[in-house]
């Protein structure tokens, strides 16, 4: 779902290769071009993203990213979560991208299946701090990055997952590059060159699913860092292939060999409709494919407050084909997650956690919790049925059927996950989530100050307010 408005950037985005059209859109975008709904959504996603990163810092997640940046001993103008001194832009973008995705609590665009903001926001902020950009420029950069990421991903119709590729990395690098280029102030040609260069930096494998390794959370960080690097190289004269998207050895032809991809319809609406408001928020810090079944079970428990974990004999989860591969198979691994991150991709574990502990939150995915035998016993009782939900590639629908020891059956299903456009979280919901997450590190005054500063982003002459995230 997109938001349509008549605003059109001054630059001509209708001619040239895909990279050139995206470059013209990005370089020409001004915050005054943006409909009010897009501005509101962009700022709220920034807050949500920063809150997720601050919570990850508080819980010691991805501490290696912070420690590695600190070990390098380099200094620069950009603020990184948990690093007491400023870092060079690329390093800060990497740290922030990793931490903002580390809890898997950050936003996702359903049509492209991309964690958008975890790469775009760090790239825009780091590049903006390095360039001395004002808040209005960075706001435009964030929206440009959102629009580029989601369009590059949506054109592929959800095919990257089937190839073992993580679209948050392989597509996210283009959004991060657009954001960095706009924040730095590159013209249309240099932005197109940067996008061409970024095509050779696109990466991200889903093999972390084999053993719960840490690599998935690195993907937005690398995309943000690569976006800064591609932009820097283009600014100093490096050239990227103009046909990076549509070429016979280009991005789609190589990563999705044998699948026809038409990016043109996504480009034709640049500056006329906006994807930013359709990026979905996450109510749970786990893979989006767990959310609808978990919410369905939560509804059953609300309607039947006497139902307890001890009453449940078995559960049947519902999800689509992509969900089966991500959160239900291999069944033996999903029944007993090997690492906390592995548990975030286990629908049996999430359902069992909700039944046993009454919630699925950031405390659900700790070493102690994933070893909880009461949860694991219930996890082993979960089977699944594959279903079809939305005509869109990935709308994350799902449900659950609960069978009790005394023969009762409870069933609930959500066609669309909570947090997306069809089943939205309210602005108050998102702000409550931000405040709870940011409050794990920042005092109440710090939480409110950062909220005020991001809400007034377009009014700031610089990004000095981000120093608060250094801790």
C-alpha positions in Angstrom: 0.0 0.0 0.0 1.3 3.4 -0.9 0.3 7.0 -0.1 -0.6 9.0 -3.2 0.0 12.8 -3.3 0.6 15.2 -6.2 4.1 16.3 -5.0 6.8 15.9 -7.5 10.5 16.7 -7.0 12.0 19.4 -9.2 14.3 16.9 -11.0 13.2 15.0 -14.0 12.9 11.3 -12.9 11.3 10.0 -16.0 14.3 9.4 -18.3 17.5 7.4 -18.3 18.4 4.1 -16.7 16.9 3.0 -13.4 19.9 4.2 -11.5 19.8 7.6 -13.2 16.1 7.9 -12.5 16.6 7.0 -8.8 19.5 9.4 -8.7 17.4 12.2 -10.1 14.6 11.6 -7.6 17.0 11.4 -4.7 19.1 14.5 -5.5 16.0 16.5 -6.3 13.9 15.6 -3.2 13.3 18.3 -0.6 11.5 18.0 2.7 9.0 20.5 1.4 8.0 18.0 -1.4 6.8 15.6 1.2 3.1 15.2 2.2 2.5 15.7 5.9 1.7 12.0 6.3 5.0 11.0 4.9 6.9 13.4 7.2 5.0 12.1 10.3 5.7 8.5 9.3 9.4 9.1 8.6 10.0 10.8 12.0 8.1 8.0 13.8 10.1 5.3 12.1 13.3 7.1 13.1 12.2 7.1 16.8 11.2 3.5 16.6 14.5 2.6 15.0 16.6 4.5 17.6 14.6 2.9 20.4 15.3 -0.6 19.0 19.0 0.2 18.8 19.1 1.7 22.4 17.4 -1.4 23.8 19.9 -3.7 22.0 22.7 -1.7 23.6 21.1 -2.0 27.0 20.8 -5.8 26.7 24.4 -6.2 25.5 23.3 -7.4 22.1 25.9 -7.2 19.3 28.4 -5.9 21.8 31.1 -6.9 19.3 30.0 -4.1 17.0 30.5 -1.5 19.6 33.8 -3.1 20.9 35.2 -3.4 17.4 34.5 0.3 16.6 36.1 1.4 19.9 39.1 -0.9 19.4 39.8 0.8 16.0 40.7 4.0 17.9 39.5 6.2 15.1 37.5 9.4 15.7 35.1 11.3 13.6 32.0 13.5 13.6 29.3 10.8 13.7 27.6 9.5 16.9 27.4 5.7 17.4 25.3 3.9 20.0 27.4 3.1 23.1 30.6 4.6 21.7 31.6 7.5 23.9 33.5 9.4 21.2 32.5 10.3 17.7 33.4 7.9 14.8 34.0 8.3 11.1 30.7 8.2 9.2 31.1 4.7 7.8 32.0 3.1 11.1 29.2 4.9 12.9 26.7 3.8 10.3 27.8 0.2 10.7 27.5 0.2 14.5 24.1 1.8 14.5 22.8 -0.4 11.7 23.8 -3.6 13.5 22.4 -2.4 16.8 19.1 -1.1 15.4 18.5 -4.6 13.9 20.1 -6.7 16.6 16.8 -7.4 18.5 14.8 -8.0 15.2 12.4 -5.4 16.7 12.8 -2.9 13.8 10.4 -2.1 11.0 9.8 -4.1 7.8 8.2 -3.1 4.5 5.8 -6.0 3.6 5.9 -5.8 -0.2 9.7 -5.9 -0.3 10.3 -7.8 2.9 13.1 -5.3 3.9 14.0 -4.1 7.3 14.2 -0.6 5.9 15.1 1.9 8.6 17.9 -0.1 10.2 20.1 0.7 7.2 18.6 4.0 5.9 18.5 5.9 9.2 22.1 5.2 10.3 23.4 6.0 6.8 21.4 9.3 6.6 22.5 10.4 10.1 26.1 9.5 9.8 26.5 11.1 6.3 24.6 14.1 7.5 26.8 14.6 10.5 29.9 14.2 8.4 28.6 16.8 5.9 27.3 19.2 8.5 23.8 18.8 7.0 20.7 20.3 8.6 17.7 18.3 9.8 15.5 19.2 6.8 18.1 17.7 4.5 18.5 14.6 6.5 14.7 14.1 6.7 14.6 14.2 2.9 17.5 11.8 2.8 15.7 9.3 5.0 12.5 9.4 2.9 14.6 9.0 -0.3 16.4 6.0 1.2 13.1 4.5 2.2 11.6 4.9 -1.2 14.6 3.5 -3.0 14.9 0.4 -0.7 11.3 -0.5 -0.9 11.0 -0.1 -4.6 14.1 -2.1 -5.5 12.9 -4.9 -3.2 9.2 -4.8 -4.2 10.0 -5.2 -7.9 11.3 -8.7 -7.1 8.1 -9.9 -5.6 9.6 -11.7 -2.6 12.0 -13.8 -4.7 15.2 -12.9 -2.8 14.3 -15.2 0.2 13.8 -18.1 -2.2 17.4 -17.6 -3.4 18.8 -17.6 0.1 19.4 -13.8 0.1 18.4 -11.3 2.7 16.8 -8.4 1.0 17.5 -6.1 4.0 21.1 -6.4 2.9 21.1 -6.9 -0.8 18.4 -4.2 -1.5 19.0 -2.2 1.6 22.4 -1.1 0.4 20.7 1.0 -2.4 18.4 2.7 0.1 21.4 3.5 2.4 23.3 4.8 -0.6 20.5 7.1 -1.6 20.1 8.3 1.9 23.9 9.0 2.3 24.0 10.7 -1.1 21.1 13.0 -0.4 22.5 13.8 3.1 25.9 14.6 1.6 24.3 16.7 -1.1 25.4 14.8 -4.2 23.9 15.8 -7.5 21.8 13.5 -9.7 24.7 12.1 -11.7 27.0 11.4 -8.7 24.1 9.8 -6.9 23.5 7.5 -9.9 27.2 6.6 -9.9 27.0 5.8 -6.2 24.0 3.5 -6.8 26.0 1.8 -9.5 28.9 1.3 -7.2 26.6 0.0 -4.4 25.5 -2.8 -6.7 28.9 -4.4 -6.2 28.5 -4.2 -2.4 25.0 -5.8 -2.2 25.2 -8.8 0.1 23.5 -10.8 2.8 23.0 -14.6 3.1 20.2 -16.3 5.0 22.5 -19.1 6.1 22.3 -17.9 9.7 19.1 -19.9 9.8 21.2 -23.1 9.9 22.6 -22.5 13.4 21.3 -19.2 14.7 24.6 -17.3 13.9 25.0 -13.6 14.2 25.3 -12.6 10.6 21.7 -11.5 9.9 22.0 -8.6 12.3 25.2 -7.5 10.5 23.4 -7.0 7.2 21.8 -3.6 7.8 25.0 -2.4 9.4 27.0 -3.4 6.3 24.4 -1.9 4.0 24.6 1.4 5.9 28.4 1.3 5.9 28.6 0.4 2.2 26.2 3.2 1.3 28.5 5.7 3.0 31.5 4.2 1.2 29.8 4.1 -2.3 28.7 7.7 -1.8 32.2 8.8 -0.8 33.8 7.1 -3.8 31.2 8.6 -6.2 31.8 12.1 -4.7 35.5 11.8 -5.5 34.9 10.7 -9.1 34.4 6.9 -9.1 32.0 5.6 -11.6 29.4 2.8 -11.3 27.6 1.0 -14.1 24.6 3.0 -15.3 22.7 -0.3 -15.9 23.4 -1.7 -12.5 19.7 -2.8 -12.2 18.6 -3.7 -15.7 21.9 -4.9 -17.2 22.5 -8.5 -18.4 25.1 -8.8 -15.6 23.4 -6.4 -13.3 21.7 -6.7 -9.9 18.5 -8.6 -10.8 20.0 -10.7 -13.6 22.7 -11.9 -11.3 20.9 -12.3 -7.9 17.7 -13.6 -9.4 19.0 -15.3 -12.5 16.2 -16.6 -14.7 13.5 -14.5 -13.1 12.2 -11.5 -15.0 12.1 -8.3 -12.9 10.5 -5.1 -14.1 11.5 -2.2 -12.0 9.9 0.4 -14.3 6.4 0.4 -12.5 8.2 1.2 -9.2 10.0 4.1 -10.8 7.0 5.5 -12.6 5.4 6.6 -9.3 8.5 8.3 -7.8 7.4 11.5 -6.2 3.7 10.8 -6.8 3.1 8.0 -4.3 5.0 7.2 -1.2 5.9 3.8 0.4 7.2 5.3 3.7 3.8 5.3 5.5 3.3 1.6 4.6 6.5 0.4 6.3 5.2 -1.9 9.1 6.2 -1.6 12.8 6.9 -4.6 14.9 5.1 -5.3 18.2 7.3 -8.2 19.0 11.2 -8.6 18.8 11.1 -11.6 16.6 10.8 -12.5 12.9 7.7 -10.9 11.4 6.3 -14.3 10.4 5.8 -15.1 14.1 3.7 -12.0 14.8 0.2 -12.9 13.5 0.2 -16.4 15.1 1.4 -14.9 18.4 -1.2 -12.1 18.2 -3.9 -14.7 17.4 -2.9 -16.7 20.5 -2.8 -13.6 22.6 -6.4 -12.9 21.5 -7.4 -16.4 22.5 -5.9 -15.9 25.9 -7.6 -12.6 26.4 -11.0 -14.1 25.5 -10.3 -17.2 27.7 -8.5 -15.9 30.8 -8.6 -19.2 32.6 -6.7 -21.0 29.9 -3.2 -22.0 31.1 -0.2 -23.6 29.6 -0.9 -26.8 31.6 -4.2 -27.0 29.8 -2.7 -27.1 26.3 -2.1 -30.5 24.6 -0.9 -29.2 21.3 -1.0 -26.2 18.9 -1.1 -25.9 15.1 0.4 -22.7 13.6 -0.7 -21.2 10.3 1.6 -19.3 8.0 2.5 -19.1 4.3 5.2 -20.9 2.4 7.9 -18.3 3.2 6.9 -18.4 6.8 7.3 -22.2 6.9 10.9 -21.9 5.7 11.8 -19.1 8.1 10.1 -20.0 11.4 8.9 -23.6 11.3 11.4 -25.7 9.5 13.6 -27.6 10.2 11.1 -28.7 12.9 13.6 -30.2 15.3 15.7 -27.0 15.3 12.7 -24.7 15.8 11.4 -26.8 18.7 14.7 -26.3 20.6 16.4 -23.0 19.5 20.2 -23.1 19.7 20.8 -19.4 20.3 18.7 -16.4 21.4 18.7 -15.2 17.9 17.6 -18.6 16.6 14.7 -18.4 19.0 13.5 -15.2 17.2 13.0 -17.4 14.1 11.1 -20.1 15.9 7.3 -19.8 15.9 6.9 -22.8 18.2 9.2 -21.1 20.8 7.4 -17.8 20.5 3.9 -19.4 20.9 5.1 -21.5 23.9 6.8 -18.4 25.5 3.5 -16.5 25.3 1.6 -19.4 26.9 4.2 -19.9 29.7 5.2 -16.4 30.5 2.3 -14.3 29.3 4.4 -12.1 27.0 6.9 -12.1 24.1 9.2 -9.2 24.7 12.9 -8.4 24.7 13.4 -10.5 27.8 12.0 -13.6 26.1 15.2 -14.1 24.1 17.9 -14.6 26.6 20.1 -17.7 27.2 18.1 -18.5 30.4 14.7 -18.2 28.6 15.6 -20.3 25.6 16.6 -23.1 28.0 13.3 -23.0 29.9 12.1 -26.6 29.9 8.5 -25.5 30.4 8.7 -23.5 27.2 10.6 -26.2 25.3 8.1 -28.9 26.2 5.3 -26.8 24.7 7.4 -26.0 21.7 7.7 -29.6 20.8 3.9 -29.8 20.7 3.5 -27.3 17.8 2.9 -28.4 14.3 1.8 -26.3 11.3 -0.5 -25.9 8.3 0.6 -23.9 5.3 -1.9 -21.3 4.1 -2.2 -18.4 1.7 -3.1 -15.0 3.0 -2.6 -11.9 1.0 -2.1 -11.4 -2.8 0.9 -9.3 -1.8 4.2 -11.1 -1.7 4.4 -11.0 2.0 1.8 -9.6 4.3 2.7 -11.9 7.2 -0.7 -13.3 7.9 -1.1 -16.2 10.2 -3.0 -17.9 13.0 -3.1 -20.7 15.5 -5.3 -23.6 16.7 -5.1 -24.7 20.3 -6.1 -28.1 21.4 -6.6 -28.7 25.2 -6.1 -31.7 27.3 -9.8 -31.9 28.0 -10.8 -31.9 24.2 -11.6 -28.2 23.7 -10.4 -26.3 20.5 -9.6 -22.6 20.2 -8.8 -21.0 16.9 -7.9 -17.5 15.7 -6.3 -16.0 12.6 -5.1 -12.6 11.3 -5.1 -11.9 7.6 -2.6 -9.2 8.2 0.0 -8.8 11.0 -0.4 -6.1 13.5 1.7 -3.0 12.8 1.1 -3.0 9.0 -1.1 -0.6 7.1 -4.1 -3.0 7.1 -3.9 -3.7 10.9 -1.9 -0.7 12.2 -0.3 0.1 15.5 -1.4 3.6 16.6 1.1 6.4 16.9 0.7 6.1 20.7 1.5 2.4 20.4 4.8 3.2 18.6 5.7 6.0 21.0 5.1 3.7 24.0 7.4 1.1 22.4 10.1 3.8 21.7 9.8 5.1 25.3 10.1 1.6 26.8 13.1 0.7 24.7 15.0 4.0 25.0 14.2 4.1 28.7 16.4 1.0 29.2 19.4 3.4 28.8 18.3 7.0 28.8 16.7 8.6 31.8 13.2 10.0 31.4 14.6 13.4 30.5 16.8 11.9 27.8 13.9 9.8 26.3 11.7 12.9 26.1 14.5 15.1 24.7 15.3 12.7 21.9 11.6 12.3 21.1 11.2 16.1 20.9 14.4 16.5 18.7 13.4 13.8 16.2 9.8 15.1 16.1 11.3 18.6 15.1 14.0 17.1 12.9 13.3 19.4 10.0 13.8 22.5 12.2 17.3 21.6 13.4 20.3 23.4 11.9 22.6 20.4 12.8 22.4 16.9 14.3 24.2 17.6 17.5 21.2 16.2 19.5 22.3 12.7 18.5 25.2 12.9 21.0 22.8 11.5 23.6 23.0 8.0 22.0 26.7 7.7 22.8 25.8 6.7 26.4 
